[in-house]
Amino acid sequence: MPSASTLPERLRRLAPEAIAFGVIGAGNTLLYMAITWLALPIGAVKASIIATVVTTTLAYFANRYWTYRHHTRTALRREYALFFGFNLVGMVIQSGMVAIGKYGFGLTEQHDEVAFMGVTLIGIVIATVFRFWAYRTFVFLKPPVDGHEADLAELDAMAGLAELSTEQPEPTR
């Protein structure tokens, strides 16, 4: 039975992925904030949605070809659909924070631009943690280790759940 890896070992293996994800995220966050700022006159929630659609597409390709370049490749359509789906959830988190600021706290686009950007940043942080987990778990599958990951890659989005299991299957008799 293989021994469980220690926390420092797991963090050391996760660090390059987290750094690449962070660099892409930082660049996209700056772009997101710029698009949101420029589109704020059409409405804060609409601006947030437009910024999310643009940066999601850029983030997908950057993550696919840099952050997760060593992970098992599945169909582009499958990956992008899952990636975009999880980003929609992230967009709901981010736009939800903006909506809370606007409708819950009475912020206005004309007088509270800085406050809107602060609320947006809080939403980005919460959504980023969710996205990092979702991409690792469901979108970009782990690289092959024992030769059976190719089988997982052919399954639907729920194949990512198999990675969560650490138990060895019982041998069939």
Secondary structure, 3 states (H helix, E strand, C coil): CCCCCCHHHHHHHHHHHHHHHHHHHHHHHHHHHHHHHHHHHHCHHHHHHHHHHHHHHHHHHHHHHHHCCCCECCCHHHHHHHHHHHHHHHHHHHHHHHHHHHHHCCCCCCCCHHHHHHHHHHHHHHHHHHHHHHHHHHHCECCCCCCCHHHHHCCCHHHHHHHHCCCCCCCCC
